[in-house]
Amino acid sequence: MPNLLSDDGRNVRLPTGKLMPVLGLGTYTGDHADQVYNACVAALKSGYKLLDCAYAYGNEEEIGRAVKDCIKDGTIKRADLFITNKLWNTMHRPEDVRPACERSLKTMGLDYFDLYIIHWPFALAKPDDPNQFFKLDDEGKKIMENVPIVDTWKAMETLVDAGLCKAIGLSNFNISQMERIRAIAKHPISNNQVEVQLYLSQVEMLQYCTKNNITMTAYSPLYAPRRVWQKEGDPPPLLDNETIIAIGKKYGKSPAQVMLRFQAQRGIAIVPKSFTPSRIKANIDIFDFKLEDEDMKTLHGFNKDHRSIGGFAFEGVKSTKTYSISGFDVEAMNGFTSGVSMVTFTIEVLPKIRKSHRAGYKVAPTIRLDKQNCLNISVRNYA
Ligand SMILES: NC(=O)c1ccc[n+]([C@@H]2O[C@H](COP(=O)([O-])OP(=O)(O)OC[C@H]3O[C@@H](n4cnc5c(N)ncnc54)[C@H](OP(=O)(O)O)[C@@H]3O)[C@@H](O)[C@H]2O)c1
């Protein structure tokens, strides 16, 4: 197995040969969005070099301004920064990929991204208004589109050739979807950004990625404590967990620092979001201690394969295609569904009858009609 972590544990090496910082600032937020400028400035002044951005977060302009101001006042040089951005689902058509990247670069005032990744492995229909994130049908449901992920990837590769980004990668892709990309890729997959937190340790994904020289980024590494998409039955928050507090005390660290260090020590990059200056500072202070093997083992023991982020953003998504059950095209389905996150989709399965299914599969899906005459496709998911 290659070791992708640098000796000082502060960077991972991408297959392009470039280093990516192990710790960066997450910038997605449903609340106090107006604070993103201050948060980015605070992060860059605290020594952060990686900013995790996305078109869909709707805050590229503010982040770009923070970067520009910090470069101008000498806080950081562009060459020392690592900026990740993500291609949104409505821009998967090959002809839309370059304009999407160029638009994000322009909004942020940048010449290139260090890493540009496909945000989700399925496409949504393009809205008529380019400032909308979804195209809705008459019932207010999001409309999907069938764009094979390999076609989107080929268009992503042209961005590297054109110098618009230094490396390209994926987000929310499962192993079978990554295999499909690897089979045709001319440029390597540099990174897969997926949810990784103590309840979802992603052991299999990490093995797969490491073996294939692909770095991983953990999103929601603190188990997104104040997420609005919290569901009944979710395992409890982790920041006040007694075991994690006790481990932290051994090293003089907080539970958040323990959780971040745990992933960093596994060789996984982490992008915790905080817009609170004291937490921003604390979250990067994880490189002066090393968790002992017994503590790593205890922390591994939290795993429940439990995902905090579900398909909330995509509920009510409706396919533009009609399938018959017997003719279900698994390849097309793979393109349609992320295979990662128990996403609830609504698809037209039989003419005139709307069915819904939960997807995200590792093995052949089990298909059944439920009492509401809904099509349920259930499978284990793992990305
Ligand atoms: N690729 C994808 O599909 C995807 C999906 C989700 C997220 N992401 C990325 O991953 C980033 C992080 O994920 P996330 O925001 O879902 O979850 P997270 O980083 O696990 O948790 C963020 C929450 O933790 C709080 N927090 C941060 N540091 C703390 C500390 N030291 N002590 C106590 N509370 C702390 C923050 O509050 P305050 O801000 O109030 O400090 C915020 O409410 C996102 O911002 C985004 O960049 C990517």
The ligand as an ORCA input file, in Angstrom:
! r2SCAN-3c Opt
* xyz 0 1
  N     -18.753     17.135     -0.828
  C     -19.905     17.202     -0.210
  O     -20.956     16.729     -0.690
  C     -19.955     17.855      1.134
  C     -21.058     17.634      1.982
  C     -21.050     18.237      3.241
  C     -19.978     19.023      3.620
  N     -18.932     19.260      2.786
  C     -17.771     20.101      3.170
  O     -17.302     19.703      4.452
  C     -17.336     20.815      5.333
  C     -17.528     20.359      6.764
  O     -18.680     19.592      6.929
  P     -19.938     20.071      7.791
  O     -19.978     21.553      7.801
  O     -21.101     19.314      7.272
  O     -19.648     19.467      9.250
  P     -18.527     19.580     10.369
  O     -17.333     20.291      9.889
  O     -18.381     18.211     10.936
  O     -19.262     20.438     11.486
  C     -19.454     21.810     11.376
  C     -20.115     22.312     12.665
  O     -19.233     22.055     13.764
  C     -19.061     23.248     14.538
  N     -17.668     23.230     14.992
  C     -16.541     23.365     14.241
  N     -15.448     23.265     14.996
  C     -15.864     23.072     16.262
  C     -15.199     22.896     17.485
  N     -13.870     22.918     17.559
  N     -15.946     22.716     18.620
  C     -17.290     22.700     18.534
  N     -18.000     22.856     17.404
  C     -17.288     23.033     16.265
  C     -19.372     24.385     13.593
  O     -19.898     25.494     14.310
  P     -19.408     27.017     14.148
  O     -19.297     27.348     12.699
  O     -20.501     27.770     14.842
  O     -18.087     27.119     14.863
  C     -20.445     23.781     12.678
  O     -21.716     23.929     13.261
  C     -18.444     21.696      4.760
  O     -18.430     23.015      5.263
  C     -18.132     21.587      3.286
  O     -17.029     22.403      2.945
  C     -18.902     18.660      1.558
*
